Amino acid sequence: MTRDGKVFAGTHLIVDLWDAERLDDIEHVRRTLVEAVEVAGATLLHIHLHHFTPNGGVSGVAVLAESHISIHTWPERGYAALDIFMCGDARPHAAIPVLERAFSPGGVRCDELLRGETAD
């Protein structure tokens, strides 16, 4: 990929959500990941989620032709950690509003890494 004169493999977003809701609802998490993939213009290959007890946390990954979206939730803390890594024509930043609508976080942090960026 090339953007702003930089050559790299893909965009990797590290996303933290605080004071978020519905982090223990595995079907809601699944639907949210599917919507995030669609809105980003990526291709879903497989999705696998695991529901933990007793806290109800959810961990999982949506495997994409363009890479992946992973999620790990701590509902007892209202916290979720996500990785959104995409290459090609996919638009990983477009997934952020989907996450905001789905989980209604009080706070969001998104850091961007350009994976595989060539050193000059």
HUGI-V174091 format. One record per residue. N is the residue number from 1. RES is the residue in three letters. OMEGA is omega in degrees with one decimal (999 if undefined). D_FIRST is the distance of its C-alpha to the first C-alpha in Angstrom with 2 decimals. Layout:
((N,RES,OMEGA,D_FIRST) (N,RES,OMEGA,D_FIRST))
//
This chain:
((1,MET,175.6,0.00) (2,THR,176.6,3.78) (3,ARG,179.4,6.72) (4,ASP,177.8,10.26) (5,GLY,179.7,9.85) (6,LYS,177.8,8.00) (7,VAL,-176.7,5.56) (8,PHE,-176.7,5.28) (9,ALA,-177.7,5.78) (10,GLY,180.0,6.64) (11,THR,-179.4,9.14) (12,HIS,177.7,12.67) (13,LEU,174.6,15.60) (14,ILE,-171.3,19.04) (15,VAL,174.0,21.63) (16,ASP,174.6,25.40) (17,LEU,176.9,28.00) (18,TRP,179.5,31.60) (19,ASP,-177.1,34.79) (20,ALA,-177.6,33.11) (21,GLU,174.1,35.06) (22,ARG,-179.1,35.16) (23,LEU,179.0,33.35) (24,ASP,-177.2,36.00) (25,ASP,-172.4,35.68) (26,ILE,178.8,33.68) (27,GLU,175.4,33.67) (28,HIS,177.1,32.47) (29,VAL,179.9,29.62) (30,ARG,179.9,28.77) (31,ARG,179.9,28.90) (32,THR,179.1,26.78) (33,LEU,178.7,23.96) (34,VAL,179.2,24.17) (35,GLU,179.7,24.10) (36,ALA,177.9,21.13) (37,VAL,-178.1,19.13) (38,GLU,-177.9,20.42) (39,VAL,179.9,19.82) (40,ALA,-179.7,16.17) (41,GLY,-180.0,15.79) (42,ALA,-176.2,15.20) (43,THR,-179.9,17.42) (44,LEU,176.6,20.20) (45,LEU,-176.3,21.41) (46,HIS,174.3,24.01) (47,ILE,178.4,25.38) (48,HIS,179.0,27.86) (49,LEU,176.9,29.77) (50,HIS,-180.0,32.75) (51,HIS,-178.6,35.49) (52,PHE,172.0,37.30) (53,THR,10.2,40.97) (54,PRO,-172.5,42.85) (55,ASN,176.7,40.38) (56,GLY,179.2,38.43) (57,GLY,179.5,34.97) (58,VAL,172.1,32.10) (59,SER,177.8,29.33) (60,GLY,-176.9,26.82) (61,VAL,167.9,23.43) (62,ALA,179.4,21.74) (63,VAL,-175.8,19.79) (64,LEU,170.8,16.95) (65,ALA,-178.0,15.22) (66,GLU,174.9,12.02) (67,SER,-174.9,13.79) (68,HIS,163.5,16.72) (69,ILE,175.4,18.85) (70,SER,179.9,21.82) (71,ILE,174.3,24.93) (72,HIS,-176.2,28.05) (73,THR,174.1,30.92) (74,TRP,-175.4,34.13) (75,PRO,-180.0,36.20) (76,GLU,176.9,39.16) (77,ARG,-178.5,37.16) (78,GLY,-173.4,35.18) (79,TYR,173.1,31.97) (80,ALA,176.5,28.72) (81,ALA,-179.8,25.69) (82,LEU,169.0,22.42) (83,ASP,176.5,18.99) (84,ILE,-176.9,16.26) (85,PHE,-178.1,13.13) (86,MET,175.6,10.62) (87,CYS,178.3,7.32) (88,GLY,-177.2,6.68) (89,ASP,-179.7,8.82) (90,ALA,-176.8,10.94) (91,ARG,-174.6,12.29) (92,PRO,179.7,13.60) (93,HIS,179.8,15.58) (94,ALA,179.4,17.60) (95,ALA,-175.1,19.19) (96,ILE,177.6,20.98) (97,PRO,177.0,23.66) (98,VAL,179.0,24.39) (99,LEU,-179.9,25.15) (100,GLU,178.3,27.24) (101,ARG,-173.8,29.28) (102,ALA,-171.7,29.83) (103,PHE,177.2,30.89) (104,SER,-177.6,32.29) (105,PRO,173.5,31.44) (106,GLY,179.1,33.39) (107,GLY,179.5,30.47) (108,VAL,171.2,26.69) (109,ARG,179.2,24.39) (110,CYS,175.2,20.61) (111,ASP,-178.0,18.69) (112,GLU,172.7,14.91) (113,LEU,173.2,13.19) (114,LEU,-175.0,9.68) (115,ARG,178.0,10.08) (116,GLY,-179.3,9.63) (117,GLU,179.2,9.16) (118,THR,178.9,10.72) (119,ALA,178.3,14.24) (120,ASP,999,15.64))
//
